[in-house]
Each structure stands twice: as C-alpha cells, then as structure tokens.
Amino acid sequence: MTSVMPTYGRVDISFEVGKGSYLFTSDGDRYLDFTSGIAVTGLGHAHPHLVKTLTEQARQLWHTSNLYVIPEQERLADRLCANSFAELVFFCNSGAEAMEGVIKTARKYQSHVGKPDRYRIIVFSGAFHGRTLATISASDSPKGQEGFGPMTEGFDRVPFGDAEAVRAAVTSETAAILVEPVQGESGIFPSENGFLRELRKIADSEGLLLLFDEVQCGVGRTGDLFGHTASGVKPDVMGLAKGLGGGFPIGAVMATNRSAAGMGPGTHGCTFGGNPIAAACANAVLDILLADGFLDQISVSGHQLRIAVDEVAADFPSILVSVRSKGLMIGMKCGPSNIELVDELRRQKVLTVPAGDNVVRFLPPLNIEKKQINEAQDALAKACKELA
Ligand SMILES: *Cc1c(COP(=O)(O)O)cnc(C)c1O
C-alpha cells in the first residue's frame, strides 16, 4: 500500500538511472524514453552540461528568495527576452503557475488601462492549461473540473481553430484570448498559422491581449525556440515551463512592457520562483538550445521521425489511423485503445505518453539521433503487428 495520494493512474514500473535517451530499471532493463517526462527532459537524462551546472550551483548557493536580486535569474530573463517578443519575465515553478500568471497579467492589464470590467478570457475546446482552480476552469476537461466547483468565473469557450466563433464571443467584458499554438494534452493539434493571425487581428481591433500557452510546445519542441515562431504571430503574454529547466522545475510568464504595465511591486510573487538553482539549469538548457544549428537539427529529426511513423502507419492503417505532428511533438491516433498501444510499446521497451482523441504521443529528447529514430520505428512496427 502506498501513502501517495492516488491521483495518478500510474504504471507499476520505476527507474533507477537515466542516461541520454534511455531509462534503466534497477534490474538493468533499458527503455527508450520517448516521453521526456512529458516534454520536460528535452536534452535527455544526465546531460553533462546540465549535471555540471546543477552541481556547481548546488555547491555555491541554492536559494535566497526574491527579496534579493538573483543574477542567474536576471541573465535568464535577458536571454529569453533577447530571443522572443517579450520584454519582461516573471518566474515560477510549474506550468499551471505560469498560466495563472498569464491570466492574472491579462486581467491586471485591463484594470490598469481603466477597463476593470474586462476580465473574461476566450478559451478553446480541447484546451489544457493546468490543475489550479483558475487553470482547470480555463481547460476543457470535465473530469478535471468535476467535484472541484464552483469554477473560476470568466472563461468563454469556443471551438478550437474557429476565428469567427472567437469574433462572435467578444463582448465588452472580454480581456483576452488564450490559446496553445500546438494543443498537446488533447492529442497534438497544431494551430493553423492563419488562425493565429486572425486571433492577433481580433485582439488588436478589440483591445484584447493575445495569450499563448507554450508550456508544452515551447523551448525547442517544435523545431523553433517557440511553438508560435513559424507563424510570425506574436503574443502579448506567454507561459512556459516543462522543457525550460531540462528536468529542474521552473516556469515563466513572458510579457511585453505594455501588457505587464500593471504588474508592479507587490502585485504578484512566488517564493521559489527563478531561484539560483532553477535559473542556472534553465540557462544551461538555453546554452545548448541557442547554440548554432541545434534548433535546425530538431526540425531534421522531427521530419525523420515523422517519415518513420508514417511508414509504419501505411503498413498498419487500422492501428495508426492518422498522424499529426510539429517538430518533435508527434501524435498517432489509434484504431484500438491508445492505452493498449502505450502498453505494447512499453513491452517493446519504448516509453510513450497517451493523450486525448485516442492518441499516443512521441515526445523524444530534442537531441535524439537517427539510431533512436530507427529503434522507435522498429518497436512501433512490432507493437502494431502485435495489436493487428
Ligand atoms: C503540462 C501543461 C500545463 C501544466 O503544467 P504543470 O507543470 O503540470 O502545472 C499547462 N499547459 C499546457 C499546455 C501543458 O501541456
């Protein structure tokens, strides 16, 4: 009997050691990790640069709180801004906290510019934004909401991808539009570039802020530094987390000066947010992500993995019904239950993540090599054969 609250449907397996793209059990069984801890360990396990940074920082200083200036945090904020639309960054510890900060920043902006009645946020079908009270209210998950009511007021849901529905939903109380450039939990649904452009137009013409949730699709996952980069559309405020610390917990709210104008001293805070260890780890992740050619290599690997998956899908069309992807976020819609495929892949020693829409996700490390792509393809073909 475990004393851990049973909120997870866990698989009864645990790992002792991680190295690169692989996880090892105490029995020495080796698994190819195509979960990356749900898009977190983007550089694989025990990356030498991350291990070195973390251990050096651990000897130096762990935590001082945000009572004082944290140089590593300043440097991280500068680098995130230099490589994005943002001019200011707030640090926290998780994706849900980042999205809380995004929502609060949007409400505060409207209040700051003299429109306190504008507090409602347009959100989408299939959305996932986290597990706090506000973020379950923003998410489209009846199971995540059930029994936790009343929900936080002020979220208006419209169909994902439908710009006309957004336009129709705007009222004098609307503050912002919140969207994932690639929906992850609902089953890997990339936003069309044209849809994001329309959202930007609506936000600009109606005096709304455009908010992006890049907790899953940000930090290199799509082959660009951010999931929205290729669209050319810039948000006003954006949340990051998962991959940002390479496995060390850290989240970020990135914003323009204009949209964060109300976020002065005392308005928001987080005890652990951006502490020296977390900020050092995220800086180490950026060292690698921003190095020449690294992001290009993600696109190449994403393309290779997509072709590999498409080949298997062509051989087993009743098992892999359709495939959607952007960079190294790959979703395979299954004929049988997605859990059956996840279980069979695990028997073939490949770890994957289920998602909505009966999808199995491949979220491999961003630095995978052709060898691991081939290994995953073989395992996928074997698993499909087992299930066929
Ligand atoms: C995982 C996720 C979150 C929540 O992140 P946590 O760190 O689990 O709180 C929010 N938004 C998206 C898009 C996510 O994928």
The ligand as a Tripos MOL2 file, in Angstrom:
@<TRIPOS>MOLECULE
LIG
   15    15     1     0     0
SMALL
NO_CHARGES

@<TRIPOS>ATOM
      1 C1          1.5540   20.4810  -18.7760 C.3       1 LIG1
      2 C2          0.8190   21.6850  -19.2230 C.ar      1 LIG1
      3 C3          0.3690   22.6610  -18.3020 C.ar      1 LIG1
      4 C4          0.5060   22.4800  -16.8020 C.3       1 LIG1
      5 O1          1.8240   22.3360  -16.3900 O.3       1 LIG1
      6 P1          2.1580   21.7520  -14.9130 P.3       1 LIG1
      7 O2          3.6310   21.9690  -14.7940 O.co2     1 LIG1
      8 O3          1.7490   20.3240  -14.8920 O.co2     1 LIG1
      9 O4          1.3970   22.5760  -13.9460 O.co2     1 LIG1
     10 C5         -0.2330   23.7900  -18.7970 C.ar      1 LIG1
     11 N1         -0.4040   23.9640  -20.1210 N.ar      1 LIG1
     12 C6         -0.0030   23.0600  -21.0320 C.ar      1 LIG1
     13 C7         -0.1980   23.3390  -22.4770 C.3       1 LIG1
     14 C8          0.5970   21.8820  -20.6090 C.ar      1 LIG1
     15 O5          0.9720   20.9670  -21.5080 O.3       1 LIG1
@<TRIPOS>BOND
     1     1     2 1
     2     2     3 ar
     3     2    14 ar
     4     3     4 1
     5     3    10 ar
     6     4     5 1
     7     5     6 1
     8     6     7 2
     9     6     8 1
    10     6     9 1
    11    10    11 ar
    12    11    12 ar
    13    12    13 1
    14    12    14 ar
    15    14    15 1
@<TRIPOS>SUBSTRUCTURE
     1 LIG1         1 GROUP 0 **** ****
